[in-house]
Structure formats: structure tokens, C-alpha cells
Amino acid sequence: MRKLPVADPLVQFAARPPNFKCSLFENRIQAYCDSPDPFCAKGNDPDTHQGYGFEYGKEALDFIVGKVVAN
């Protein structure tokens, strides 16, 4: 199995600007980005990015179930 590279928290990604919104899809998606996340917020803790499932999993599931039930 090929090992994937681990994100280097010192590498700057194209983080979203403050208060970023994706208005075209806003009613169909939820976005999660905590300030320590180096991938979306110029933070320096890659564990934050890896923890969204644990941190927001129930909220995300409720959102999806709500969309499915509504249709």
C-alpha cells in the first residue's frame, strides 16, 4: 500500500478568506473550518482538519438526514 504524504503545517494553502460563503450551494452544503486548520484557515494544526468527523459528525449527519427527509 502506498503511503500518502502527511500535510506539513508550515506549508501555506489557499485558505478561504474570512466569512467565505459558497452562495451557489449554500442551501445544499455545510462547511466546517476551525481556525487551527492549515487547509482552510491558515492555522498550524493538521489534527484539527482530521478531527471534523468526530467534532461535527452528528451535526453533519442530522443535516443530511434533514435533506433526505425533506425530499
FENCORWO-V90342 format. One record per run of one state. SS is the DSSP state (h for helix, s for strand, l for the rest). FROM is the first residue (numbers start at 1). TO is the last residue. If there is no record, write none. Layout:
ss->[SS	SS]
from->[FROM	FROM]
to->[TO	TO]
This chain:
ss->[l	h	l	h	l]
from->[1	46	51	52	71]
to->[45	50	51	70	71]
